[in-house]
Amino acid sequence: MLYDDIEEPEATSPDELREEYAAELAAIVEAEGVDAVADRTGVDRETVEALAAGEAGDVQLEDAAAVAALAEDAPPQDAIVAEVRDNLLMGMTTAVLDVDTIAAEIDADMDGKQVHQKVEGRAPMTLGEYATIYHFIASRQQ
């Protein structure tokens, strides 16, 4: 799920990681139903419908975490978001990466300041951005 380690980053890509997250979230929506997910999470129906269709790249991380929290034995939304941010920050520390390096190396239209704000939670981060940043960090930890 969103907060799990990427075991073999060389065997996947950021797009494949995003698709994996999308599939997991779509399965949760399918099991619970669009209306139930929207009601239980407070995530707007349009976003839940996008998740059900497997279109999760532009979904905000917090919304994805709210849906992920509905899975059996999943931690609550705030714990998922905290774990995601911890994974990013600890991964950066372990791989000795700074935000400017990440911004320069990933295929995204972000500068170091934007990466910094997203990683720390001071700016919204989409699931697609998360997959890209997290995959890059994991690939540098090897």
ROSE-4610 file (N, C-alpha, C; in Angstrom, 1 decimal, always signed):
// ROSE-4610
residu = [M/M/M/L/L/L/Y/Y/Y/D/D/D/D/D/D/I/I/I/E/E/E/E/E/E/P/P/P/E/E/E/A/A/A/T/T/T/S/S/S/P/P/P/D/D/D/E/E/E/L/L/L/R/R/R/E/E/E/E/E/E/Y/Y/Y/A/A/A/A/A/A/E/E/E/L/L/L/A/A/A/A/A/A/I/I/I/V/V/V/E/E/E/A/A/A/E/E/E/G/G/G/V/V/V/D/D/D/A/A/A/V/V/V/A/A/A/D/D/D/R/R/R/T/T/T/G/G/G/V/V/V/D/D/D/R/R/R/E/E/E/T/T/T/V/V/V/E/E/E/A/A/A/L/L/L/A/A/A/A/A/A/G/G/G/E/E/E/A/A/A/G/G/G/D/D/D/V/V/V/Q/Q/Q/L/L/L/E/E/E/D/D/D/A/A/A/A/A/A/A/A/A/V/V/V/A/A/A/A/A/A/L/L/L/A/A/A/E/E/E/D/D/D/A/A/A/P/P/P/P/P/P/Q/Q/Q/D/D/D/A/A/A/I/I/I/V/V/V/A/A/A/E/E/E/V/V/V/R/R/R/D/D/D/N/N/N/L/L/L/L/L/L/M/M/M/G/G/G/M/M/M/T/T/T/T/T/T/A/A/A/V/V/V/L/L/L/D/D/D/V/V/V/D/D/D/T/T/T/I/I/I/A/A/A/A/A/A/E/E/E/I/I/I/D/D/D/A/A/A/D/D/D/M/M/M/D/D/D/G/G/G/K/K/K/Q/Q/Q/V/V/V/H/H/H/Q/Q/Q/K/K/K/V/V/V/E/E/E/G/G/G/R/R/R/A/A/A/P/P/P/M/M/M/T/T/T/L/L/L/G/G/G/E/E/E/Y/Y/Y/A/A/A/T/T/T/I/I/I/Y/Y/Y/H/H/H/F/F/F/I/I/I/A/A/A/S/S/S/R/R/R/Q/Q/Q/Q/Q/Q]
num = [1/1/1/2/2/2/3/3/3/4/4/4/5/5/5/6/6/6/7/7/7/8/8/8/9/9/9/10/10/10/11/11/11/12/12/12/13/13/13/14/14/14/15/15/15/16/16/16/17/17/17/18/18/18/19/19/19/20/20/20/21/21/21/22/22/22/23/23/23/24/24/24/25/25/25/26/26/26/27/27/27/28/28/28/29/29/29/30/30/30/31/31/31/32/32/32/33/33/33/34/34/34/35/35/35/36/36/36/37/37/37/38/38/38/39/39/39/40/40/40/41/41/41/42/42/42/43/43/43/44/44/44/45/45/45/46/46/46/47/47/47/48/48/48/49/49/49/50/50/50/51/51/51/52/52/52/53/53/53/54/54/54/55/55/55/56/56/56/57/57/57/58/58/58/59/59/59/60/60/60/61/61/61/62/62/62/63/63/63/64/64/64/65/65/65/66/66/66/67/67/67/68/68/68/69/69/69/70/70/70/71/71/71/72/72/72/73/73/73/74/74/74/75/75/75/76/76/76/77/77/77/78/78/78/79/79/79/80/80/80/81/81/81/82/82/82/83/83/83/84/84/84/85/85/85/86/86/86/87/87/87/88/88/88/89/89/89/90/90/90/91/91/91/92/92/92/93/93/93/94/94/94/95/95/95/96/96/96/97/97/97/98/98/98/99/99/99/100/100/100/101/101/101/102/102/102/103/103/103/104/104/104/105/105/105/106/106/106/107/107/107/108/108/108/109/109/109/110/110/110/111/111/111/112/112/112/113/113/113/114/114/114/115/115/115/116/116/116/117/117/117/118/118/118/119/119/119/120/120/120/121/121/121/122/122/122/123/123/123/124/124/124/125/125/125/126/126/126/127/127/127/128/128/128/129/129/129/130/130/130/131/131/131/132/132/132/133/133/133/134/134/134/135/135/135/136/136/136/137/137/137/138/138/138/139/139/139/140/140/140/141/141/141/142/142/142]
x = [+0.8/+0.0/+0.9/+0.3/+1.0/+2.2/+2.2/+3.2/+4.2/+4.1/+5.0/+6.3/+7.4/+8.7/+8.6/+9.4/+9.5/+10.7/+10.4/+11.4/+12.4/+12.0/+12.9/+12.6/+13.1/+12.8/+13.3/+14.4/+14.9/+14.0/+13.1/+12.2/+10.9/+10.8/+9.5/+9.9/+8.8/+9.0/+8.0/+8.2/+7.2/+5.8/+5.7/+4.3/+3.7/+4.5/+4.0/+3.7/+4.4/+4.1/+2.8/+2.6/+1.4/+0.2/+0.4/-0.7/-1.0/+0.0/-0.2/-1.0/-0.6/-1.4/-2.9/-3.0/-4.4/-5.2/-4.6/-5.3/-5.7/-4.9/-5.2/-6.4/-6.3/-7.4/-8.7/-8.6/-9.8/-10.4/-9.6/-10.2/-10.9/-10.4/-11.1/-12.4/-12.4/-13.7/-14.7/-14.2/-15.1/-15.7/-14.9/-15.4/-16.4/-16.1/-17.0/-18.1/-17.9/-18.9/-18.6/-18.9/-18.5/-19.2/-20.5/-21.2/-20.7/-20.5/-20.0/-18.6/-17.7/-16.4/-16.5/-17.3/-17.4/-18.0/-19.0/-19.6/-18.6/-17.9/-17.0/-15.7/-15.3/-14.0/-14.1/-15.2/-15.3/-14.7/-14.2/-13.6/-14.7/-14.6/-15.7/-16.0/-17.3/-17.7/-16.9/-16.6/-15.9/-14.5/-13.9/-12.5/-12.7/-13.7/-13.9/-14.2/-15.0/-15.2/-14.0/-13.1/-11.8/-11.0/-11.0/-10.2/-10.8/-12.2/-12.8/-12.4/-12.2/-11.8/-10.3/-9.6/-8.1/-7.3/-8.0/-7.4/-6.9/-5.8/-5.4/-4.3/-3.7/-2.5/-2.6/-3.8/-4.0/-4.8/-5.0/-5.7/-4.7/-5.2/-4.3/-3.9/-2.7/-2.2/-3.2/-3.6/-4.5/-5.8/-6.4/-7.6/-7.3/-6.2/-5.8/-5.6/-5.0/-4.8/-6.1/-7.1/-8.4/-9.1/-9.0/-9.5/-8.7/-7.4/-6.6/-6.9/-7.3/-7.5/-8.8/-9.6/-10.8/-10.4/-9.3/-8.9/-8.8/-9.0/-9.0/-7.6/-7.5/-6.2/-5.4/-5.9/-5.1/-5.1/-4.1/-4.1/-5.0/-5.3/-6.1/-5.4/-6.2/-5.7/-4.5/-4.6/-3.5/-2.2/-2.3/-1.2/-0.5/-1.4/-0.9/-0.1/-0.7/+0.0/+1.3/+1.3/+2.6/+3.6/+3.2/+4.1/+4.7/+3.9/+4.4/+5.4/+5.2/+6.1/+7.4/+7.3/+8.4/+9.3/+8.6/+9.3/+10.1/+9.5/+10.2/+11.4/+11.2/+12.3/+13.4/+13.0/+14.1/+14.8/+14.1/+14.7/+15.7/+15.4/+16.3/+17.5/+17.3/+18.5/+19.4/+18.8/+19.5/+20.3/+19.6/+20.2/+21.1/+21.2/+21.9/+21.5/+20.2/+19.6/+19.1/+19.2/+18.5/+17.4/+16.6/+15.4/+15.8/+16.9/+17.4/+17.8/+18.5/+18.9/+17.7/+16.7/+15.5/+14.8/+14.6/+13.9/+14.6/+16.0/+16.7/+16.7/+16.5/+16.6/+15.3/+14.2/+12.9/+12.3/+11.4/+10.7/+9.4/+9.5/+8.4/+8.7/+7.8/+8.0/+8.0/+9.0/+9.1/+10.5/+10.6/+12.0/+12.2/+13.4/+13.7/+12.8/+12.4/+11.5/+10.1/+9.6/+8.3/+8.4/+9.5/+9.7/+9.7/+10.5/+10.6/+9.2/+8.4/+7.1/+6.2/+6.3/+5.4/+5.9/+7.1/+7.6/+7.3/+7.3/+7.0/+5.5/+4.7/+3.3/+2.8/+3.7/+3.3/+2.6/+2.7/+2.0/+1.4/+0.2/-0.4/+0.4/+0.3/+1.1/+0.1/+0.1/-0.7/-0.1/-0.9/-0.4/+0.6/+0.5/+1.5/+2.8/+2.8/+4.0/+4.7/+3.8/+4.4/+5.1/+4.4/+5.0/+6.4/+6.4/+7.6/+8.8/+8.5/+9.5/+9.9/+8.9/+9.2/+10.1/+9.7/+10.5/+11.9/+12.1/+13.4/+14.3/+13.7/+14.4/+14.8/+13.8/+14.0/+15.1/+15.2/+16.2/+17.6/+17.7/+19.0/+19.4/+18.6/+18.9/+19.6/+19.6/+20.1/+21.6]
y = [-1.2/+0.0/+1.2/+2.4/+3.6/+3.8/+3.2/+3.4/+2.3/+1.3/+0.2/+0.5/-0.1/+0.1/-0.4/+0.2/-0.4/-1.3/-2.6/-3.7/-3.7/-3.6/-3.7/-2.5/-1.3/-0.2/-0.4/-1.2/-1.4/-2.2/-2.9/-3.8/-3.2/-1.9/-1.2/+0.3/+1.0/+2.4/+3.2/+4.6/+5.4/+5.2/+5.0/+4.8/+3.5/+2.5/+1.2/+1.3/+2.0/+2.2/+2.9/+4.0/+4.7/+3.8/+3.0/+2.1/+1.1/+0.6/-0.3/+0.3/+1.6/+2.3/+2.5/+2.8/+3.1/+1.8/+0.6/-0.6/-1.0/-0.8/-1.0/-0.2/+1.1/+2.0/+1.7/+1.3/+0.9/-0.3/-1.3/-2.5/-2.1/-1.1/-0.7/-0.1/+0.8/+1.4/+0.4/-0.5/-1.6/-2.4/-2.7/-3.5/-2.7/-1.4/-0.6/+0.1/+0.4/+1.1/+2.6/+3.3/+4.7/+5.5/+5.4/+6.2/+6.0/+4.8/+4.5/+5.1/+5.0/+5.6/+7.1/+7.7/+9.1/+9.6/+8.9/+9.2/+9.0/+7.9/+7.5/+8.3/+8.8/+9.5/+11.0/+11.5/+12.9/+13.3/+12.3/+12.6/+12.8/+13.8/+14.1/+12.9/+12.8/+11.7/+11.6/+12.7/+12.7/+12.1/+12.4/+11.8/+10.3/+9.9/+8.5/+7.7/+8.3/+7.7/+7.6/+8.6/+8.5/+7.3/+7.2/+6.1/+4.7/+4.6/+3.4/+3.0/+4.1/+3.8/+3.6/+3.6/+3.4/+4.7/+5.8/+7.1/+7.8/+7.5/+8.0/+9.0/+9.2/+10.0/+11.5/+12.1/+13.4/+13.6/+12.4/+12.4/+12.9/+13.8/+14.2/+13.1/+13.1/+12.1/+11.9/+13.0/+12.9/+12.2/+12.4/+11.7/+10.2/+9.9/+8.5/+7.8/+8.5/+7.9/+7.7/+8.6/+8.4/+7.1/+6.9/+5.7/+4.5/+4.6/+3.4/+3.0/+4.0/+3.7/+2.8/+2.7/+1.8/+0.3/+0.0/-1.4/-2.1/-3.4/-4.1/-4.1/-3.8/-3.7/-2.5/-1.6/-0.4/+0.6/+1.3/+2.4/+3.6/+4.5/+5.6/+6.6/+7.4/+8.3/+9.1/+9.7/+10.6/+9.8/+8.5/+7.7/+7.3/+7.1/+6.7/+7.9/+9.1/+10.3/+10.5/+10.4/+10.6/+9.5/+8.3/+7.2/+7.5/+8.0/+8.3/+9.4/+10.5/+11.6/+11.1/+10.3/+9.7/+8.9/+8.1/+7.2/+8.1/+9.2/+10.1/+10.7/+11.3/+12.0/+11.0/+9.9/+8.9/+8.4/+8.2/+7.7/+8.7/+10.0/+11.1/+11.1/+10.8/+10.8/+9.6/+8.5/+7.2/+7.3/+7.9/+7.9/+9.2/+10.0/+11.3/+12.1/+12.4/+13.2/+14.5/+15.6/+16.8/+17.1/+18.1/+18.3/+18.9/+19.6/+20.1/+18.9/+17.9/+16.8/+16.0/+15.8/+15.1/+15.9/+17.2/+18.0/+17.9/+17.9/+17.9/+16.5/+15.5/+14.1/+13.5/+13.9/+13.3/+13.9/+13.2/+13.7/+14.4/+15.6/+16.3/+17.8/+18.6/+20.1/+20.7/+20.4/+20.9/+21.4/+22.4/+22.8/+22.3/+22.5/+22.0/+22.5/+23.8/+24.3/+23.6/+23.4/+22.7/+21.2/+20.5/+19.2/+19.2/+20.2/+20.3/+20.5/+21.4/+21.7/+20.5/+19.8/+18.6/+17.5/+17.2/+16.2/+16.5/+17.7/+18.1/+18.3/+18.3/+18.5/+19.9/+20.8/+22.2/+22.6/+21.7/+21.9/+20.6/+20.6/+19.4/+18.6/+17.2/+16.3/+15.3/+15.1/+14.1/+12.8/+11.8/+10.4/+10.1/+10.7/+10.6/+11.2/+12.4/+13.0/+12.2/+11.7/+10.8/+9.6/+8.9/+7.7/+8.1/+9.2/+9.6/+9.9/+10.7/+11.1/+9.9/+9.1/+7.9/+6.9/+6.7/+5.7/+6.2/+7.5/+8.0/+7.8/+8.2/+8.0/+6.6/+5.7/+4.2/+3.7/+4.2/+3.7/+4.2/+5.2/+5.7/+5.1/+4.4/+3.7/+2.4/+1.9/+0.6/+0.5]
z = [+0.0/+0.0/+0.0/+0.1/+0.0/+0.8/+2.0/+3.0/+3.0/+2.2/+2.2/+1.5/+1.9/+1.2/-0.2/-1.1/-2.4/-2.4/-2.4/-2.2/-3.4/-4.6/-5.7/-6.7/-6.4/-7.3/-8.7/-8.9/-10.2/-11.1/-10.4/-11.2/-11.5/-11.2/-11.5/-11.9/-12.3/-12.7/-11.9/-11.8/-11.1/-11.7/-13.0/-13.6/-13.1/-13.0/-12.6/-11.1/-10.3/-8.9/-8.7/-9.5/-9.5/-9.9/-10.9/-11.3/-10.2/-9.5/-8.4/-7.3/-7.0/-6.0/-6.5/-7.7/-8.3/-8.2/-8.5/-8.5/-7.1/-6.1/-4.7/-4.3/-4.6/-4.2/-5.0/-6.2/-7.0/-6.4/-5.9/-5.3/-4.0/-3.2/-2.0/-2.3/-3.3/-3.7/-4.3/-5.0/-5.5/-4.4/-3.4/-2.3/-1.4/-1.2/-0.3/-1.1/-2.3/-3.1/-3.1/-4.2/-4.4/-3.3/-3.1/-2.2/-0.7/-0.4/+1.0/+1.2/+0.2/+0.4/+0.5/-0.4/-0.3/+1.1/+1.5/+2.8/+4.0/+4.0/+5.1/+5.2/+4.0/+4.0/+3.8/+3.3/+3.0/+1.7/+1.0/-0.3/-1.3/-2.2/-3.1/-4.0/-4.4/-5.2/-6.5/-7.2/-8.4/-8.3/-7.2/-6.9/-6.7/-5.9/-5.6/-6.9/-7.8/-9.1/-9.9/-9.9/-10.6/-10.0/-8.7/-8.1/-8.5/-8.6/-9.0/-10.4/-11.2/-12.6/-12.8/-11.7/-11.8/-12.2/-12.1/-12.5/-11.2/-10.6/-9.4/-9.4/-10.5/-10.6/-10.1/-10.4/-10.0/-8.6/-8.0/-6.7/-5.6/-4.7/-3.7/-2.7/-2.2/-1.3/-0.1/+0.5/+1.6/+1.3/+0.1/-0.3/-0.5/-1.2/-1.4/+0.0/+0.9/+2.3/+3.0/+2.8/+3.4/+2.9/+1.6/+1.0/+1.4/+1.4/+1.9/+3.3/+4.1/+5.5/+5.7/+4.6/+4.7/+4.5/+4.1/+3.9/+5.3/+5.2/+6.5/+7.1/+8.4/+9.1/+8.7/+8.0/+7.6/+8.8/+8.9/+9.9/+9.5/+10.4/+10.0/+9.0/+8.4/+7.3/+7.8/+9.0/+9.4/+9.7/+10.1/+10.3/+9.0/+8.0/+6.6/+6.1/+6.2/+5.6/+6.4/+7.7/+8.5/+8.1/+7.9/+7.5/+6.1/+5.2/+3.8/+3.9/+4.7/+4.8/+5.5/+6.5/+7.2/+6.2/+5.4/+4.5/+3.5/+3.0/+2.1/+2.8/+4.0/+4.7/+5.1/+5.6/+6.0/+4.8/+3.7/+2.5/+2.0/+2.0/+1.6/+2.5/+3.8/+4.7/+4.4/+4.2/+4.0/+2.7/+1.6/+0.3/+0.1/+1.2/+1.1/-0.1/-0.1/-1.2/-0.6/-1.4/-1.1/-2.1/-1.8/-2.6/-4.0/-4.1/-5.4/-6.3/-5.8/-6.5/-7.0/-6.1/-6.5/-7.7/-7.5/-8.5/-9.8/-9.8/-11.1/-11.7/-11.0/-11.5/-11.9/-11.3/-11.6/-12.8/-13.4/-14.6/-14.1/-13.6/-13.1/-13.2/-13.3/-13.4/-12.0/-11.2/-9.9/-9.6/-8.9/-8.4/-7.0/-6.5/-5.1/-4.1/-4.1/-3.1/-3.2/-4.4/-4.5/-4.0/-4.3/-3.8/-2.2/-1.7/-0.2/+0.4/-0.2/+0.4/+0.3/-0.8/-0.9/+0.1/+0.2/+1.1/+2.5/+2.9/+4.3/+4.5/+3.5/+3.7/+3.7/+3.3/+3.3/+2.0/+1.0/-0.3/-0.7/-1.4/-1.7/-2.7/-2.6/-3.4/-4.0/-5.3/-5.9/-5.8/-6.0/-5.9/-7.0/-8.1/-9.2/-8.8/-8.2/-7.7/-6.6/-5.7/-4.7/-5.2/-6.2/-6.8/-7.4/-8.1/-8.8/-7.8/-6.8/-5.8/-5.0/-4.5/-3.7/-4.5/-5.7/-6.5/-6.7/-7.0/-7.2/-5.9/-4.8/-3.5/-3.2/-3.4/-3.2/-4.1/-5.4/-6.3/-5.9/-5.2/-4.7/-3.4/-2.7/-1.5/-1.7/-2.9/-3.2/-3.1]
